[in-house]
Amino acid sequence: MRIIKTEKQKDNLAKYIYDISKVVFAVAVIGPIAKPESTDKYTLIVGVAFTIIVFIFASIIDSNKFKQ
């Protein structure tokens, strides 16, 4: 059974995952920059890495490589 049945569902899923990567980036990277006294290098590195991973996953879904 396929979860993604139409092209529109694939596009919506990719958009949703792109939005998740933007939220993770904002919370993990921009947040500590706005409040420097609470900056943790580990959180910054993990946030950037997770943002990149989620963005790549969304790009794969959005590309034609993900066939139905």
C-alpha positions as CSV (number, residue, x, y, z in Angstrom):
1,M,0.0,0.0,0.0
2,R,1.4,3.4,-1.0
3,I,1.1,6.3,1.3
4,I,1.7,8.9,-1.3
5,K,-0.9,8.3,-4.0
6,T,-0.9,11.5,-6.1
7,E,1.5,14.1,-7.3
8,K,-0.2,16.7,-5.2
9,Q,0.3,14.6,-2.0
10,K,4.0,14.3,-2.9
11,D,4.3,18.1,-3.4
12,N,2.4,18.8,-0.1
13,L,4.7,16.4,1.8
14,A,7.8,18.0,0.4
15,K,6.5,21.5,1.3
16,Y,5.7,20.3,4.8
17,I,9.2,18.8,5.3
18,Y,10.8,22.0,3.9
19,D,8.8,23.9,6.6
20,I,10.0,21.6,9.3
21,S,13.6,22.3,8.2
22,K,13.0,26.0,8.5
23,V,11.5,25.7,12.0
24,V,14.5,23.5,13.2
25,F,16.9,26.1,11.7
26,A,15.1,29.0,13.4
27,V,15.0,27.3,16.8
28,A,18.4,25.7,16.8
29,V,20.4,28.4,15.0
30,I,18.7,31.7,14.9
31,G,17.4,31.5,18.5
32,P,20.8,31.2,20.1
33,I,22.1,34.0,18.0
34,A,19.3,36.2,19.3
35,K,20.2,35.3,22.9
36,P,24.0,34.8,22.9
37,E,24.4,34.0,26.5
38,S,22.5,30.7,26.0
39,T,24.5,29.6,23.0
40,D,25.5,26.0,23.1
41,K,27.9,24.9,20.3
42,Y,26.5,21.3,20.4
43,T,23.0,22.5,19.9
44,L,24.1,24.7,17.0
45,I,25.9,21.9,15.3
46,V,23.1,19.4,15.8
47,G,20.6,21.9,14.6
48,V,22.5,22.7,11.4
49,A,23.1,19.0,10.7
50,F,19.4,18.1,11.3
51,T,18.3,21.0,9.1
52,I,20.5,19.8,6.2
53,I,19.4,16.2,6.6
54,V,15.7,17.2,6.6
55,F,16.2,19.6,3.6
56,I,18.0,16.8,1.6
57,F,15.1,14.4,2.4
58,A,12.6,17.0,1.2
59,S,14.6,17.5,-1.9
60,I,14.6,13.8,-2.7
61,I,10.8,13.6,-2.2
62,D,10.4,16.7,-4.4
63,S,12.6,15.3,-7.2
64,N,11.6,12.9,-9.8
65,K,13.8,10.2,-8.2
66,F,10.9,9.4,-5.8
67,K,8.6,7.5,-8.1
68,Q,5.2,6.4,-7.2
